[in-house]
Amino acid sequence: MRRDHRPYALKKADQRFQRFYTRRILAPQLDGLGKGCTVIKPWCVEPFGPRIAVGDYTTIIAAPDRRVRFSVWPRDEGEGEIRIGNYCLVCPGVRIGSAASVTIADNAMVASSAYITDSDWHEIHNRVAMGRGEPVRILENAWIGDSAIICKGVTVGENSIVGAGSVVRRDVPDNVIVAGNPASVVKKIDPEAEMTKRSDWFADPAWLWEQFDLLDWENLRGNTWWGWVRRWVGLGKPS
């Protein structure tokens, strides 16, 4: 990982600006953005359409080259929605498109460049017609792997994992790992084993933010403004 050469005060200012942008620019474009949400590079999150909502303490990570896109494009008035629950994780490059309904339950994680859609967006013989959507449900604590595709009408079961690059065309049961194209069950997860969820991590948010702040202070305390400027303009030693 590339070292962060910013002074502590600069990183804190950047975080404050990202929170400001999230509240004043991003949140008004959504039907709801819950408390405690963290959005990294919020200007790289692109919502389009109505009925898009995000729950409490969800983390969305975007990047200039991996924008996060939420698109609701209904065939009929009142259709189409994207609902993301509490304590979820949405990673860079994720795309979610809805003509019917996409629901992501609490504690679910969606890895980088995954694509979730509830519609084919065109009919087979009529390429102009939009086609009909079928609701997609990602249940509690599911994990969608890197670059996976979740197709229309699919339910991904509780605690289940979709392997990287998989194409899911049929329902995934609870407590399994699926992989491949088309995805099939490759392993079962013990439902009796203790499961640590993201909600456990956020059990005491104030304490968690304090720990993050202490970590930033420890990692950045030796950085200086002059050193950061030198590296920013290309005069410093390579990292």
N, C-alpha and C positions, 0 to 999 in steps of 0.2 A: 504494500500500500504506500502511495506517495505521501511523504511527510507534509503535514500542514504547517506552513511557515508563518501563518497569520499570528499577530499578537492576540492574546486572550480577549482584550477589549474589542478588537475588530470582529472576532468570531461572534461575540455576544451581540454586537450591533447588527451583524448580518442575520442572526437568528431573530432578533426583534423585528427587523424589516420583513423577514419571511412570514412571521406571525401577523404583522400588519397587512401585508399583501393578501394573506389567506382570509383574514376577516373582512377586509374592505373590497377586494376585487374578486376573489374566487367564491367565497361563501354566497354572495348575492346571486351567483349564477346557478346555485343549487337549491333544491327544495328544502334541504336541511344539511347542516354540518355540525356534528355533535361536539360536546365539550371534550377538551383534552386531546383533540386531533393534532397530529403532527404532519405537516405537508412540507416536504423538502423540494425546493425549486417549484413553488406553486405556480409560477408563470409558465411552467412546462406541463401543466395539467389543463386539458382542453375538454370541458363539458359542452355538449351540444344537445339541445332539446329540453323538454320539461321532465318532471318527475324523476329527478336524480337526487338521491339522498345518501348520506354517509353517517354512520352512527358514532358513538362516543369512543374516544381513545383509539381510533384507527390511525394507522400510519400509511401515508402515501408518499412514495419516493419517485420523483421524476428527474429527468435529465434532458439537456438540450438535444442529445442524439437518441434519446429513448423517452419520448413524450408519452404521458398517460392520457388515453382518450376514452371518454364516456359519451356514447352517442345513443340518443333515443330518436328513432325515426319510425313512427307508427304508420301502419297502413290505413287505419281508421281512427277517427277522433276519439281521444280518451284512452287509447291503447299505448303500450310501451312504457316501461319503467325500469330503473336500475336502483336497487336497494341494497346497500352494503351495511352490514351490522356493526356491532361493537367489537373493539379489540382486533380488528382485521388488519392485514398487511397487504398492500398493493405495491408491487415493485416496478422498476423502470420498464417502459415499453409495453405495459399491459394495455389491451384494447378490449372494451366491452361494448357490444352493440345490441340494442333491443328494439324489436317491433312489437313484442308481447310483454314479457316480464323476465328480468334476470334478478334473482334474489340470492344474496350471499350472506349466510348466517354468521353469528358471532364466532370470533376466533379463527375464521378461515384465513388462509394465506394464498396469495396468487403471485407466483414467481415471475421473473422478468420475461417480457415478450409473449406472455400467454394471451390467447385470444378466446373470448367467451361471446357466443352469439346465439340468439334465440330465433334466427331466421336465415334462410338461404339467400334472401334479398332479391332473387329473380326466380321466376318459374321456369320449368324445364323447356316448355315449348314457346312460351311467351316471354321473351327476354326483356320486355318493357315492363310487364307486370311485376309487382314487388314480391308476390308470394306471401304466404301466411306464416306467422310466427308460432312457435310452441314454447311455453315457459321453460326456463332453465333454473334449477335450484342447486346451489352449493350449500350443503348442510354444515352444521356445527363442527368446527375444528378440522374441516377438510383442507387439503394442501394440493394446490394445482402447480405442477412443476414447470420448469423453464420451457418456454416455447410450446407448451401444450395447447391443443385446440379443443374446446368444449362446444359441441354442436347443439342445435335446437332440440328441445324436448328432453334433454338429459337432466337427471338428478344424480349428483355426486354425494354418496352417503357420508354419514357422520364419521369423523376421524380418518376417512380414507385419503389415500395419496394417489395422485395421477402423475406418472413418471414423466420425466422431461421428454419433450417432442412427441408425446402421445396424441392420438386423435380419438376423442371419445364420442361415439355415436349412439351408445346405449347406456342405460342407467348403471351406475356403479353402486354395489351394495355398501352397507356400513362396514368399517373396520377391515378394509382390504387395500392392497396396492395393485394398481393396474398399470400396464405399459403396452406400447406398441401401436400399430395402425392396421386395423382397428384395435383399440385398447382391449385387453383381456386381463383377468385376474392372474397375477404372478405370485402373490403371497398374501396370507391372512395376518391381520394384526390382532394380538390378544386383547379382547375387550376388557379383561379383568386386570390387565397391567395398569399401573399408575400412569396417568397422562397429565403432563404439565402443559397448560394452555397459556396463551398470551394474556388472558385475563388474570392469571396467577402473577405474572410479571408486573401487571399494573395494579396489584392489590393495594399498594400504597403509592399513589402517583407522586405526592409531594416528596417522599423519600427517594423515589426513582429519579425525579428531575434533579434533586440535590446530588445524587451519585454521578449523574451525567455531568453536572457542573464541576464537581470535584475532579473528575477525569479530565475534562477540558483544561482546568487550571494546571493540573499536573503535567499534561502533555505539551501545553503551550507557554508555560511560565517563563521559559528561557528565550522565547522569541521576542525580537525587538522590531519597532516600526522601521528603522533603517534597514535591518536585515531583510524584512519582508519587501520593502521597496526595491532593494537591489535585485532580489530574485524575480520580482514582478516585471522589472524592465530588462531582465536577462543578464545582469551583471554578476550574480552570485554563482557559487559553485553548483554544479548539477546535484540534484537530490539523489 
